[in-house]
């Protein structure tokens, strides 16, 4: 099957209910349960009151019940984010996987549809198993209501009335935009929760508690967009030595946060972006002085927190970030797209190759002969399926070649 056919095939078979799904005669999709043990760090969790200094430009009495009830409940109480299932696409084999690839998705993603053909291609070509692990409050880690068009319509209308100059507000991004606008520190807490969840997952693997992954399995990473932010922190921190030998491929990602342009109908609206940038870039130092919990998790006590901070602002902890990247540079490969306006190619180079362009990370820039965008590099359209398939294979053959060296 070509890319178009594989994409549509997955749309008919993907689900989280079945423990085992046959993809074809060679490949299976497994679904496994996961319980997050790191939810206590979220707003509303033990020790994290969720207090914040940012006050939206909204009259208190204008706060709607639907927004408060649906989007602004304590994050630590959102059960979908605590207990969820994740996919593993693997070859049909009775043996436990000796090699795995962790796959991380982009911002404001609600399903794995576009990623499943990517994962299957890597499984077919490498024989490795691909673990599709969701970021906190994304994919099936978010309440279904946040993706319900009818319910989001009411919130979208109210948001546009409330913020007359908002740009790129849509039904697709209104849930995440409202949540991050009201509490922008959610970006930090959900990111750290995901980091700790990945470490917990690998702890179980190394303790020989995973049914289809060998405890000695080598772990590589493939990430897209904001998923590369998570991957970089994992690679630089290298907790418990889990990533000492890992290779990491970044696709359409890799730049520090304040060099991204995430205002898009599919990612964030303009009001949420301003609030987020203000909190985690412009005024983070002030927040650290007044927020003891935040200060603790972003301090030297937690190397992952320091690396998280280093990836927020290009001019913050630059020396440490670039030294870390230099140390793992031979195991990083980045692929950027010429027409990507969300994570521009030159910003990926600025981060991964450093201010002086003296960090030897390989970054390749490609362009496609069809219309594409950051959120959809391989459109599943019948009239251009041959061109898309050709370029998809070209990109992922390079990914596989790097991972297999």
C-alpha positions as CSV (number, residue, x, y, z in Angstrom):
1,X,0.0,0.0,0.0
2,X,1.2,3.6,-0.7
3,X,0.9,6.3,1.9
4,X,-2.6,7.3,0.9
5,X,-3.9,3.8,1.2
6,X,-2.1,3.1,4.5
7,X,-3.5,6.3,6.0
8,X,-7.1,5.4,5.1
9,X,-6.6,1.8,6.2
10,X,-5.5,3.0,9.7
11,X,-8.6,5.2,9.9
12,X,-10.8,2.1,9.8
13,X,-8.9,0.0,12.3
14,X,-7.3,2.2,15.0
15,X,-9.0,2.1,18.4
16,X,-8.0,2.0,22.1
17,X,-10.5,-0.7,23.1
18,X,-8.9,-3.8,21.6
19,X,-5.7,-5.1,23.2
20,X,-4.5,-6.4,19.8
21,X,-5.3,-5.2,16.3
22,X,-4.0,-6.9,13.2
23,X,-2.7,-4.3,10.7
24,X,-1.6,-6.7,8.0
25,X,0.0,-10.1,7.7
26,X,3.3,-8.8,9.1
27,X,2.3,-6.1,11.7
28,X,0.3,-5.7,14.8
29,X,-0.9,-2.8,16.9
30,X,-0.9,-3.4,20.7
31,X,-2.8,-1.3,23.2
32,X,-1.5,-1.1,26.8
33,X,-2.8,0.6,29.9
34,X,-0.8,3.3,31.7
35,X,-1.3,5.1,34.9
36,X,0.5,8.3,35.5
37,X,2.3,8.4,38.8
38,X,3.4,12.0,38.3
39,X,0.0,13.7,38.3
40,X,0.7,15.2,41.8
41,X,2.8,17.9,40.2
42,X,-0.2,19.3,38.2
43,X,-2.2,22.3,39.3
44,X,-4.6,21.0,42.0
45,X,-2.3,18.1,42.9
46,X,-0.5,17.5,46.2
47,X,1.8,20.5,46.9
48,X,0.7,22.4,43.8
49,X,-2.2,24.7,44.5
50,X,-2.4,25.9,40.9
51,X,-2.2,29.5,41.9
52,X,-1.0,31.8,39.2
53,X,-0.2,35.5,38.8
54,X,-1.6,35.9,35.3
55,X,-5.1,37.4,35.4
56,X,-7.0,37.3,32.1
57,X,-8.5,40.6,30.8
58,X,-12.0,39.3,31.6
59,X,-14.5,40.6,34.0
60,X,-15.1,37.9,36.7
61,X,-18.8,37.9,36.3
62,X,-18.4,37.2,32.6
63,X,-16.7,33.9,33.3
64,X,-19.1,31.3,31.8
65,X,-20.1,28.1,33.6
66,X,-19.3,26.0,30.6
67,X,-15.7,27.2,30.5
68,X,-15.1,26.8,34.2
69,X,-16.7,23.4,34.4
70,X,-15.3,21.9,31.2
71,X,-11.8,23.5,30.8
72,X,-10.7,24.9,34.1
73,X,-11.2,22.1,36.6
74,X,-8.1,21.1,38.5
75,X,-5.7,19.3,36.1
76,X,-4.8,16.7,38.7
77,X,-8.5,15.6,38.7
78,X,-8.8,15.0,34.9
79,X,-9.0,11.2,34.9
80,X,-8.4,10.8,31.2
81,X,-4.9,12.3,31.6
82,X,-4.1,9.9,34.5
83,X,-5.3,6.5,33.2
84,X,-5.0,6.0,29.4
85,X,-3.8,3.6,26.8
86,X,-0.9,3.9,24.4
87,X,-0.1,2.1,21.1
88,X,2.8,0.0,20.1
89,X,3.1,-1.0,16.5
90,X,5.3,-4.1,16.2
91,X,6.3,-6.9,13.9
92,X,4.4,-10.2,14.4
93,X,6.8,-12.0,16.6
94,X,6.8,-14.1,19.8
95,X,10.0,-12.5,21.0
96,X,10.2,-9.4,23.0
97,X,11.4,-6.3,21.1
98,X,15.2,-5.8,21.4
99,X,14.9,-2.3,19.8
100,X,12.2,0.3,20.1
101,X,11.5,3.8,18.8
102,X,9.6,6.3,21.0
103,X,7.4,8.5,18.8
104,X,6.3,11.9,20.1
105,X,3.6,14.0,18.4
106,X,2.9,17.7,17.9
107,X,1.0,20.4,19.9
108,X,-2.8,20.2,20.2
109,X,-3.0,16.7,18.6
110,X,-6.2,14.8,19.1
111,X,-5.5,11.5,17.3
112,X,-2.6,9.5,15.8
113,X,-4.1,9.3,12.3
114,X,-1.3,11.0,10.4
115,X,1.4,9.3,12.5
116,X,0.4,5.7,12.1
117,X,1.6,5.4,8.5
118,X,4.9,6.9,9.7
119,X,5.2,4.3,12.5
120,X,4.3,1.4,10.3
121,X,6.9,2.4,7.6
122,X,9.6,2.5,10.3
123,X,8.5,-0.9,11.7
124,X,8.5,-2.5,8.2
125,X,11.9,-1.1,7.3
126,X,13.7,-1.5,10.6
127,X,12.0,-4.4,12.4
128,X,11.9,-2.3,15.5
129,X,8.7,-1.7,17.5
130,X,7.4,1.9,17.6
131,X,5.9,3.2,20.9
132,X,3.3,6.0,20.3
133,X,3.2,7.7,23.7
134,X,0.8,10.6,24.1
135,X,1.8,13.9,25.7
136,X,-0.3,15.0,28.7
137,X,-3.7,16.4,27.9
138,X,-3.3,15.4,24.2
139,X,-4.7,12.5,22.1
140,X,-6.7,10.2,24.3
141,X,-5.3,11.9,27.5
142,X,-7.8,14.7,27.0
143,X,-11.6,14.5,27.7
144,X,-13.6,13.7,24.7
145,X,-15.6,16.9,25.2
146,X,-12.6,19.0,24.3
147,X,-12.9,17.6,20.7
148,X,-16.7,17.7,20.6
149,X,-17.7,20.2,17.9
150,X,-21.0,21.1,19.4
151,X,-19.6,21.8,22.9
152,X,-16.6,23.6,21.6
153,X,-18.8,25.8,19.4
154,X,-20.3,27.5,22.5
155,X,-16.9,28.1,24.0
156,X,-15.6,29.4,20.7
157,X,-18.4,31.9,20.3
158,X,-17.8,33.2,23.9
159,X,-14.1,33.4,23.4
160,X,-14.4,35.5,20.2
161,X,-16.9,37.8,22.0
162,X,-14.6,38.2,24.9
163,X,-11.4,38.8,22.8
164,X,-12.5,40.9,19.8
165,X,-9.0,40.9,18.2
166,X,-8.2,37.2,18.6
167,X,-6.6,35.6,15.6
168,X,-6.8,32.0,14.4
169,X,-9.4,31.0,17.0
170,X,-11.1,27.8,15.9
171,X,-13.1,24.9,17.1
172,X,-10.0,22.8,16.9
173,X,-7.8,25.0,19.2
174,X,-10.4,26.6,21.5
175,X,-10.0,24.1,24.3
176,X,-6.2,24.2,24.5
177,X,-6.1,28.0,23.9
178,X,-8.6,28.7,26.7
179,X,-6.7,26.5,29.1
180,X,-3.3,27.9,28.4
181,X,-4.6,31.5,28.2
182,X,-6.0,31.2,31.8
183,X,-3.1,29.1,33.2
184,X,-0.1,29.3,30.9
185,X,2.1,27.4,33.5
186,X,0.1,24.4,32.4
187,X,2.7,24.1,29.5
188,X,5.4,23.5,32.1
189,X,3.5,21.2,34.4
190,X,2.1,19.0,31.6
191,X,5.5,18.9,29.9
192,X,7.2,17.7,33.1
193,X,4.4,15.2,33.8
194,X,5.0,13.7,30.4
195,X,8.7,13.6,31.0
196,X,8.2,11.7,34.2
197,X,5.7,9.4,32.6
198,X,8.2,8.4,29.9
199,X,10.8,7.7,32.6
200,X,8.3,5.6,34.5
201,X,7.5,3.7,31.3
202,X,11.2,3.0,30.8
203,X,11.6,2.1,34.5
204,X,9.1,-0.7,33.9
205,X,10.8,-1.9,30.7
206,X,14.2,-2.0,32.5
207,X,12.6,-3.9,35.4
208,X,11.4,-6.5,32.8
209,X,7.8,-5.7,33.5
210,X,6.7,-5.0,29.9
211,X,5.1,-7.9,28.1
212,X,6.5,-7.2,24.6
213,X,9.7,-5.2,25.2
214,X,12.9,-6.7,26.3
215,X,14.5,-5.2,29.4
216,X,17.8,-4.7,27.5
217,X,16.0,-3.0,24.6
218,X,17.8,-0.1,22.9
219,X,15.7,3.0,22.8
220,X,15.7,5.5,19.9
221,X,13.5,8.5,19.5
222,X,11.6,10.0,16.5
223,X,9.7,13.2,17.2
224,X,7.6,15.8,15.4
225,X,7.1,19.5,16.2
226,X,6.7,20.1,20.0
227,X,7.5,16.5,20.5
228,X,11.1,17.4,19.7
229,X,11.0,19.7,22.7
230,X,10.3,16.7,25.0
231,X,12.8,14.5,23.1
232,X,15.6,17.1,23.6
233,X,15.0,17.3,27.3
234,X,15.0,13.5,27.6
235,X,18.2,13.2,25.5
236,X,20.1,16.0,27.3
237,X,19.1,14.8,30.8
238,X,19.7,11.1,30.1
239,X,18.1,10.0,33.3
240,X,19.4,6.6,34.6
241,X,21.5,6.4,31.4
242,X,18.4,5.3,29.5
243,X,19.4,7.4,26.4
244,X,23.2,6.9,26.5
245,X,23.2,5.1,23.2
246,X,20.0,6.5,21.7
247,X,19.7,8.1,18.3
248,X,17.2,10.9,17.9
249,X,15.5,12.2,14.7
250,X,13.6,15.4,14.8
251,X,11.1,16.2,12.1
252,X,9.7,19.8,11.8
253,X,10.9,20.5,15.3
254,X,13.9,21.2,17.5
255,X,13.9,25.0,18.0
256,X,13.6,26.5,21.5
257,X,10.1,27.6,22.5
258,X,10.5,31.4,22.0
259,X,11.5,30.9,18.4
260,X,8.4,29.0,17.4
261,X,5.3,30.6,15.8
262,X,2.4,28.5,17.0
263,X,-0.5,30.8,16.1
264,X,-2.6,28.6,13.9
265,X,-6.2,27.4,13.7
266,X,-4.8,23.9,14.4
267,X,-2.5,24.8,17.3
268,X,-3.1,28.0,19.4
269,X,-4.9,31.3,18.9
270,X,-3.2,34.6,19.3
271,X,-4.5,35.4,22.8
272,X,-3.2,32.1,24.2
273,X,0.1,32.6,22.5
274,X,0.6,36.0,24.1
275,X,-0.3,34.7,27.5
276,X,2.0,31.7,27.2
277,X,4.9,33.7,25.9
278,X,4.5,36.3,28.6
279,X,4.5,33.7,31.4
280,X,7.2,31.3,30.3
281,X,9.6,33.7,28.5
282,X,9.2,37.3,29.5
283,X,8.2,36.9,33.2
284,X,9.4,33.5,34.2
285,X,12.0,34.8,36.5
286,X,9.4,36.8,38.4
287,X,7.2,33.7,38.7
288,X,10.0,31.6,40.0
289,X,10.6,34.1,42.9
290,X,7.0,33.8,44.0
291,X,6.1,30.2,43.2
292,X,8.1,27.8,45.4
293,X,6.9,24.6,43.7
294,X,7.8,25.9,40.2
295,X,11.2,27.1,41.5
296,X,11.9,23.6,43.0
297,X,11.1,21.7,39.8
298,X,13.1,24.1,37.5
299,X,16.1,24.2,39.9
300,X,19.4,22.3,39.8
301,X,17.8,19.7,42.1
302,X,16.0,18.5,38.9
303,X,18.3,18.4,35.9
304,X,15.3,17.8,33.7
305,X,13.8,21.1,34.9
306,X,17.0,23.0,34.1
307,X,17.0,21.5,30.6
308,X,13.3,22.4,30.3
309,X,14.2,26.0,31.2
310,X,17.1,26.0,28.7
311,X,14.7,25.1,25.9
312,X,12.2,27.9,26.6
313,X,14.3,30.9,25.7
314,X,17.1,31.1,23.2
315,X,19.1,33.5,25.5
316,X,18.6,31.6,28.7
317,X,21.1,29.0,29.9
318,X,22.5,29.1,26.4
319,X,26.0,27.8,27.3
320,X,24.6,24.8,29.1
321,X,22.1,24.0,26.4
322,X,24.7,24.2,23.7
323,X,27.2,22.1,25.7
324,X,24.5,19.4,26.2
325,X,23.7,19.4,22.5
326,X,27.3,19.3,21.5
327,X,27.8,16.2,23.7
328,X,25.0,14.3,21.9
329,X,25.4,16.0,18.4
330,X,26.5,12.8,16.6
331,X,23.3,11.1,17.7
332,X,20.9,13.8,16.5
333,X,19.5,14.3,13.0
334,X,17.0,17.0,12.1
335,X,14.8,17.3,9.1
336,X,13.1,20.7,8.4
337,X,10.7,21.9,5.7
338,X,11.3,25.0,3.7
339,X,7.7,26.2,3.9
340,X,7.2,25.5,7.6
341,X,6.2,28.7,9.3
342,X,5.4,27.2,12.7
343,X,8.9,25.8,13.3
344,X,11.1,27.6,10.7
345,X,14.1,25.8,9.4
346,X,16.5,28.6,10.3
347,X,15.3,28.5,13.9
348,X,15.9,24.8,14.1
349,X,19.5,25.4,12.9
350,X,19.9,28.3,15.3
351,X,19.1,26.0,18.2
352,X,20.7,22.7,17.2
353,X,23.8,24.1,15.6
354,X,24.2,26.9,18.2
355,X,24.9,30.6,18.0
356,X,28.2,30.1,16.4
357,X,27.1,27.3,14.1
358,X,29.8,25.1,15.6
359,X,27.7,22.2,17.0
360,X,27.9,19.4,14.4
361,X,24.2,18.4,14.3
362,X,23.1,17.5,10.8
363,X,20.1,19.5,9.7
364,X,18.6,18.9,6.2
365,X,16.0,21.2,4.7
366,X,13.5,19.8,2.1
367,X,10.7,21.2,0.0
368,X,7.8,19.3,-1.6
369,X,6.3,19.8,-5.1
370,X,2.8,20.0,-3.6
371,X,1.1,22.4,-1.2
372,X,1.8,21.5,2.4
373,X,2.0,23.0,5.8
374,X,3.6,22.3,9.2
375,X,0.5,20.6,10.5
376,X,0.1,18.4,7.5
377,X,3.4,17.6,5.6
378,X,1.9,14.6,3.8
379,X,-1.7,15.5,2.8
380,X,-3.8,12.3,2.3
381,X,-5.4,13.5,-0.9
382,X,-6.1,11.2,-3.8
383,X,-5.2,13.6,-6.6
384,X,-1.6,14.0,-5.3
385,X,-1.1,10.6,-3.7
386,X,1.8,9.7,-5.9
387,X,3.8,12.8,-5.2
388,X,3.0,12.6,-1.5
389,X,4.1,8.9,-1.4
390,X,7.3,9.6,-3.2
391,X,8.3,12.4,-0.8
392,X,7.1,10.6,2.3
393,X,9.4,7.6,1.4
394,X,12.3,10.0,0.7
395,X,12.0,11.6,4.1
396,X,11.5,8.4,6.1
397,X,14.2,6.5,4.2
398,X,16.6,9.2,5.6
399,X,15.1,8.8,9.1
400,X,15.6,5.0,8.9
401,X,19.1,5.3,7.4
402,X,20.2,7.5,10.3
403,X,18.6,5.2,13.0
404,X,20.1,2.1,11.4
405,X,23.7,3.4,11.1
